[in-house]
Amino acid sequence: MEKLKVGIIGCGSIVPKHLKAVVENSDKMELAALCDTIPEKMDMAQAEYIKSDGTCQGRIKKYTDYRKLLEDPEIHIVTVATISGIRPKIALDALDAGKHVILEKPMALSTKEADEIIKKSEEKGLKVSVCHQLRFLPYMMKLKEEVDLGAFGKLVHASASMRWNRSDAYYSSAPWRGTWEYDGGAFMNQAIHVIDLLLWLMGEPERVYAETGTFLKKIEAEDAGAAVIRFKNGAVGIVEASVCVYPENLEETLGIFGENGTVLIGGKALNKIEVWNVKGKMPYEPKEIPTNLHMLLYEDMADAVVNDRQPLVNAREGKRAVELVLSIYKSSLTGKPVDMPLGDFSTKDMLGGKM
Ligand SMILES: NC(=O)c1ccc[n+]([C@@H]2O[C@H](COP(=O)([O-])OP(=O)(O)OC[C@H]3O[C@@H](n4cnc5c(N)ncnc54)[C@H](O)[C@@H]3O)[C@@H](O)[C@H]2O)c1
């Protein structure tokens, strides 16, 4: 069978994960093209790819204009890994060009753009996979299976907390970071992964109340905050996000608490099972924990394309965490709880401060 050809748009700090994901799926796919407005970034990405897959030398096309990459008939899947704020437009153009799309997170910074991506991908029958790669962790998969089987009984509450630190250099090295137009803050950029997991496990939220602030970092968006969620199933959720924790990343945890089960995943970045106690079941211990989760996401996408099924984190799934973060933003702006569904809201609505 012909290998799927991948084109990657945006060759910044996350691109090595995408390159490695293509290499590790080389039985199904290969890199055909790179795009970045800065040619040196493409050269660096090309060199990195060649190091792992020496056979491709000279066959990777390079474009400084993403529209040219989209015109390339050889490409089946386009990865959009540019800065956040411009991704929805590129994703929509890619779908118009008939490409399947792997979209870095967050999939959009407004509900409107997320809806447009959902609509277009469904109308055209093209696949969209959003990079919430933590869902592919074997213990997250197992946890989802247990929750869906009802092993936890009545779900009572869940907590998601990201207690991290981002340096001033992190923000000053890339001026888009921490802006409302192109990024968002601790919830939209960093905590969105654990929020995606929380929603995947606990179901639809009904109402959200949040308080956020910009405490220590010289950015427009929030650097810390907390939110309380009422889920449609009656359970309560707590979300805490900070990039201000002294002096460095402390932990990222997710706890699911039900009538018959307690699971707490912790470590610096959800990388350690702290408690796995589900009534009537043996404690779960994964055999092996994969290090490059983007690899599993690419494998899932290749299978979705070949077998014409939805990827695990399709566009509808990708919108869920974006909508919750935007609800957190709206609540902190208005000082009031926000009922879901949120309706039209964008990070740009945060410009200008309190409503
Ligand atoms: N899934 C994850 O765990 C994960 C981790 C880190 C970053 N990310 C996401 O990946 C995205 C990129 O983050 P990063 O840290 O690599 O950022 P970065 O600033 O290092 O890289 C962004 C790249 O996009 C390029 N770019 C900008 N405009 C472009 C355009 N019009 N066409 C082509 N290229 C363009 C820039 O030149 C730059 O090389 C962010 O949205 C971030 O949220 C996801």
The ligand as an SDF file (V2000), in Angstrom:
LIG
                    3D

 44 48  0  0  0  0  0  0  0  0999 V2000
    0.9810   18.8990   22.2020 N   0  0  0  0  0  0  0  0  0  0  0  0
    1.8880   19.4000   23.0060 C   0  0  0  0  0  0  0  0  0  0  0  0
    2.2280   18.7980   24.0510 O   0  0  0  0  0  0  0  0  0  0  0  0
    2.5500   20.7020   22.7000 C   0  0  0  0  0  0  0  0  0  0  0  0
    3.7620   21.0440   23.3110 C   0  0  0  0  0  0  0  0  0  0  0  0
    4.3550   22.2710   22.9600 C   0  0  0  0  0  0  0  0  0  0  0  0
    3.6990   23.1240   22.0770 C   0  0  0  0  0  0  0  0  0  0  0  0
    2.4860   22.7580   21.5490 N   0  0  0  0  0  0  0  0  0  0  0  0
    1.7600   23.6750   20.6460 C   0  0  0  0  0  0  0  0  0  0  0  0
    2.4600   23.7550   19.4220 O   0  0  0  0  0  0  0  0  0  0  0  0
    2.3480   25.0680   18.8850 C   0  0  0  0  0  0  0  0  0  0  0  0
    3.7200   25.5820   18.5180 C   0  0  0  0  0  0  0  0  0  0  0  0
    4.4720   25.7150   19.7070 O   0  0  0  0  0  0  0  0  0  0  0  0
    6.0630   25.8870   19.6520 P   0  0  0  0  0  0  0  0  0  0  0  0
    6.5100   25.8680   21.0530 O   0  0  0  0  0  0  0  0  0  0  0  0
    6.6420   24.9300   18.6590 O   0  0  0  0  0  0  0  0  0  0  0  0
    6.1470   27.3820   19.0900 O   0  0  0  0  0  0  0  0  0  0  0  0
    7.3860   28.0770   18.3770 P   0  0  0  0  0  0  0  0  0  0  0  0
    7.2010   29.5350   18.5160 O   0  0  0  0  0  0  0  0  0  0  0  0
    8.6690   27.4440   18.8430 O   0  0  0  0  0  0  0  0  0  0  0  0
    7.1880   27.6460   16.8490 O   0  0  0  0  0  0  0  0  0  0  0  0
    6.1750   28.1290   16.0160 C   0  0  0  0  0  0  0  0  0  0  0  0
    6.7030   28.0380   14.5790 C   0  0  0  0  0  0  0  0  0  0  0  0
    5.6670   28.4240   13.6700 O   0  0  0  0  0  0  0  0  0  0  0  0
    6.2810   29.1670   12.6410 C   0  0  0  0  0  0  0  0  0  0  0  0
    5.2760   29.9660   11.9430 N   0  0  0  0  0  0  0  0  0  0  0  0
    4.6600   31.1000   12.3770 C   0  0  0  0  0  0  0  0  0  0  0  0
    3.8100   31.5340   11.4270 N   0  0  0  0  0  0  0  0  0  0  0  0
    3.8730   30.6620   10.3960 C   0  0  0  0  0  0  0  0  0  0  0  0
    3.2300   30.5660    9.1260 C   0  0  0  0  0  0  0  0  0  0  0  0
    2.3210   31.4740    8.7150 N   0  0  0  0  0  0  0  0  0  0  0  0
    3.5520   29.5430    8.2920 N   0  0  0  0  0  0  0  0  0  0  0  0
    4.4770   28.6240    8.6860 C   0  0  0  0  0  0  0  0  0  0  0  0
    5.1130   28.6570    9.8720 N   0  0  0  0  0  0  0  0  0  0  0  0
    4.8250   29.6590   10.7180 C   0  0  0  0  0  0  0  0  0  0  0  0
    7.3320   30.0130   13.3800 C   0  0  0  0  0  0  0  0  0  0  0  0
    8.3150   30.5380   12.5070 O   0  0  0  0  0  0  0  0  0  0  0  0
    7.8890   28.9830   14.3460 C   0  0  0  0  0  0  0  0  0  0  0  0
    8.9900   28.2610   13.8000 O   0  0  0  0  0  0  0  0  0  0  0  0
    1.6520   25.9200   19.9590 C   0  0  0  0  0  0  0  0  0  0  0  0
    0.3300   26.1430   19.5870 O   0  0  0  0  0  0  0  0  0  0  0  0
    1.6850   25.0880   21.2140 C   0  0  0  0  0  0  0  0  0  0  0  0
    0.5410   25.2480   22.0130 O   0  0  0  0  0  0  0  0  0  0  0  0
    1.9230   21.5840   21.8400 C   0  0  0  0  0  0  0  0  0  0  0  0
  1  2  1  0
  2  3  2  0
  2  4  1  0
  4  5  1  0
  4 44  2  0
  5  6  2  0
  6  7  1  0
  7  8  2  0
  8  9  1  0
  8 44  1  0
  9 10  1  0
  9 42  1  0
 10 11  1  0
 11 12  1  0
 11 40  1  0
 12 13  1  0
 13 14  1  0
 14 15  2  0
 14 16  1  0
 14 17  1  0
 17 18  1  0
 18 19  2  0
 18 20  1  0
 18 21  1  0
 21 22  1  0
 22 23  1  0
 23 24  1  0
 23 38  1  0
 24 25  1  0
 25 26  1  0
 25 36  1  0
 26 27  1  0
 26 35  1  0
 27 28  2  0
 28 29  1  0
 29 30  1  0
 29 35  2  0
 30 31  1  0
 30 32  2  0
 32 33  1  0
 33 34  2  0
 34 35  1  0
 36 37  1  0
 36 38  1  0
 38 39  1  0
 40 41  1  0
 40 42  1  0
 42 43  1  0
M  CHG  2   8   1  16  -1
M  END
$$$$
